[in-house]
Amino acid sequence: DALDGGWNVRSMSSYAKGLEEKLAVARVLLAEAVKPHNDHVKALQATGEQPAISPLYIQINSFLKGGAT
């Protein structure tokens, strides 16, 4: 349906911009979600302890450092 004339450059651009905005919000929310873990890890490292790091935390941090893919 979209390929039968439902999309044009303007609507595609608007849709892409909306996705970029949602991605930006997701990045902010994820950064806030992992902040307590970051603080906990830093506190443990300051005492010389080796903190346990969640694999999900590693994946989220990787996502946050990456691009929009």
VENGIFEN-V15497 format. One record per backbone hydrogen bond with DSSP energy under -1.0 kcal/mol. CO is the residue of the C=O (numbers start at 0). NH is the residue of the N-H. E is the energy in kcal/mol with one decimal. If there is no record, write none. Layout:
CO&NH&E / CO&NH&E
This chain:
1&6&-1.7 / 7&11&-2.7 / 8&12&-2.4 / 9&13&-2.4 / 10&14&-2.3 / 11&15&-2.6 / 12&16&-2.5 / 13&17&-2.1 / 14&18&-2.0 / 15&19&-2.3 / 16&20&-2.3 / 17&21&-2.2 / 18&22&-2.4 / 19&23&-2.2 / 20&24&-2.1 / 21&25&-2.4 / 22&26&-2.4 / 23&27&-1.9 / 24&28&-2.6 / 25&29&-2.7 / 26&30&-2.4 / 27&31&-2.2 / 28&32&-2.1 / 29&33&-2.0 / 33&37&-2.7 / 34&38&-2.8 / 35&39&-2.3 / 36&40&-2.8 / 37&41&-2.5 / 38&42&-2.2 / 39&43&-2.3 / 40&44&-2.6 / 41&45&-2.1 / 43&48&-2.1 / 44&47&-1.2 / 53&57&-1.8 / 54&58&-2.1 / 55&59&-2.7 / 56&60&-2.6 / 57&61&-2.1 / 58&62&-2.3 / 59&63&-2.7 / 60&64&-1.8 / 61&65&-1.2
